[in-house]
């Protein structure tokens, strides 16, 4: 969030924020892949089936969900307290939303809900796809 703010995505470049912030998905997926590969190596001796990996990814997703509100509160009150007013002004000014709709969407309550719901959903989807590629077959005996 601090990087987004420093790059101007929360003020002068806020119109591009929705596009730019999606770039975060790339390092997030890399972290999931690395975490699951590490889990396979350290806890499963290099052999991890889909179910084991999926359960590990589920735990990661739940941890992200727990920390999501803390990060949102930190962002809203310390890192970029002007984000919501700027986002509302941009959405209304561009004609994308009415004032009421923008105020409802760009609010702490809305973003807290999005984080708590979105984190596990995206984590589970990411894990499900990643595990298709990194699962390993049981060694033959």
C-alpha positions as CSV (number, residue, x, y, z in Angstrom):
1,X,0.0,0.0,0.0
2,X,2.9,2.3,0.8
3,X,4.3,1.6,-2.7
4,X,0.9,2.3,-4.3
5,X,0.7,5.6,-2.4
6,X,4.3,6.6,-3.3
7,X,3.6,5.8,-7.0
8,X,0.6,8.1,-6.9
9,X,-2.0,5.4,-7.3
10,X,-4.0,6.9,-4.4
11,X,-4.1,10.5,-5.6
12,X,-3.0,11.8,-9.0
13,X,-3.1,8.4,-10.7
14,X,-6.1,7.1,-8.9
15,X,-8.0,6.6,-12.2
16,X,-5.5,3.9,-13.0
17,X,-5.5,2.3,-9.5
18,X,-7.9,-0.6,-10.4
19,X,-5.6,-1.7,-13.2
20,X,-2.3,-1.1,-11.5
21,X,-3.3,-2.8,-8.2
22,X,-4.0,-6.0,-10.0
23,X,-0.2,-6.3,-10.6
24,X,0.0,-7.4,-7.0
25,X,-1.5,-10.7,-8.1
26,X,1.9,-11.7,-9.7
27,X,4.0,-11.6,-6.6
28,X,1.1,-13.0,-4.5
29,X,0.9,-16.1,-6.8
30,X,4.7,-16.4,-6.7
31,X,4.6,-16.4,-2.9
32,X,1.9,-19.1,-2.9
33,X,4.0,-21.2,-5.3
34,X,7.1,-20.8,-3.2
35,X,5.3,-21.5,0.0
36,X,3.7,-24.7,-1.3
37,X,7.0,-25.9,-2.9
38,X,8.7,-25.3,0.5
39,X,6.0,-27.2,2.3
40,X,6.4,-30.1,-0.2
41,X,10.1,-30.1,0.4
42,X,10.3,-29.7,4.2
43,X,7.2,-31.3,5.5
44,X,6.5,-34.0,2.9
45,X,10.0,-35.1,1.8
46,X,9.5,-33.8,-1.7
47,X,6.3,-35.7,-2.3
48,X,3.0,-33.9,-1.9
49,X,-0.3,-34.9,-3.3
50,X,-3.0,-32.5,-4.4
51,X,-5.0,-32.8,-1.1
52,X,-2.0,-32.2,1.1
53,X,-1.1,-29.1,-1.0
54,X,-4.7,-27.9,-1.1
55,X,-4.9,-28.1,2.7
56,X,-1.7,-26.2,3.1
57,X,-2.9,-23.5,0.7
58,X,-6.1,-23.3,2.7
59,X,-4.2,-22.6,5.8
60,X,-2.2,-19.9,4.1
61,X,-5.4,-18.4,2.8
62,X,-7.0,-18.4,6.2
63,X,-3.9,-16.6,7.6
64,X,-4.1,-14.0,4.9
65,X,-7.8,-13.6,5.8
66,X,-7.0,-13.0,9.5
67,X,-4.4,-10.4,8.7
68,X,-6.5,-8.6,6.0
69,X,-8.5,-6.4,8.4
70,X,-5.4,-5.3,10.2
71,X,-3.7,-4.3,7.0
72,X,-6.8,-2.5,5.8
73,X,-7.0,-0.5,9.1
74,X,-3.3,0.3,8.9
75,X,-3.7,1.4,5.3
76,X,-6.9,3.5,5.9
77,X,-5.7,5.3,9.1
78,X,-2.0,5.6,8.7
79,X,-0.6,4.9,5.2
80,X,-3.2,6.6,3.0
81,X,-6.2,8.2,4.9
82,X,-7.1,10.2,1.8
83,X,-7.7,7.2,-0.5
84,X,-11.4,6.8,0.0
85,X,-12.3,10.5,-0.6
86,X,-10.0,10.5,-3.7
87,X,-11.5,7.2,-5.0
88,X,-15.1,8.5,-4.4
89,X,-14.3,11.8,-6.2
90,X,-12.7,9.9,-9.1
91,X,-15.6,7.4,-9.5
92,X,-18.2,10.2,-9.3
93,X,-16.2,12.6,-11.5
94,X,-15.7,10.0,-14.2
95,X,-19.4,9.1,-14.2
96,X,-18.6,5.5,-13.2
97,X,-20.8,5.7,-10.0
98,X,-23.3,7.9,-8.3
99,X,-22.1,9.7,-5.2
100,X,-24.1,7.3,-3.0
101,X,-22.8,4.2,-4.7
102,X,-19.2,5.4,-4.6
103,X,-19.5,6.3,-0.9
104,X,-20.9,2.8,-0.1
105,X,-18.3,1.0,-2.2
106,X,-15.2,3.1,-1.2
107,X,-15.6,2.8,2.5
108,X,-13.7,1.1,5.3
109,X,-16.6,-1.3,6.0
110,X,-16.8,-2.3,2.3
111,X,-13.1,-2.9,2.0
112,X,-13.0,-4.9,5.3
113,X,-15.7,-7.2,3.9
114,X,-14.0,-7.5,0.6
115,X,-10.7,-8.4,2.2
116,X,-12.2,-11.0,4.6
117,X,-14.3,-12.6,1.8
118,X,-11.9,-12.0,-1.1
119,X,-8.7,-13.3,0.6
120,X,-9.9,-16.9,1.1
121,X,-11.7,-17.1,-2.2
122,X,-8.7,-15.9,-4.2
123,X,-6.4,-18.0,-2.0
124,X,-8.4,-21.2,-2.6
125,X,-8.7,-20.6,-6.3
126,X,-4.9,-19.8,-6.5
127,X,-4.1,-22.9,-4.5
128,X,-6.4,-25.1,-6.6
129,X,-4.7,-24.0,-9.8
130,X,-1.1,-24.0,-8.4
131,X,-1.4,-27.5,-7.0
132,X,-2.3,-28.8,-10.5
133,X,1.3,-27.9,-11.4
134,X,3.3,-28.7,-8.3
135,X,1.7,-31.8,-6.9
136,X,3.9,-34.8,-7.1
137,X,3.1,-38.5,-7.6
138,X,3.9,-41.0,-4.9
139,X,7.2,-42.7,-5.5
140,X,6.7,-46.3,-6.7
141,X,7.6,-49.0,-4.2
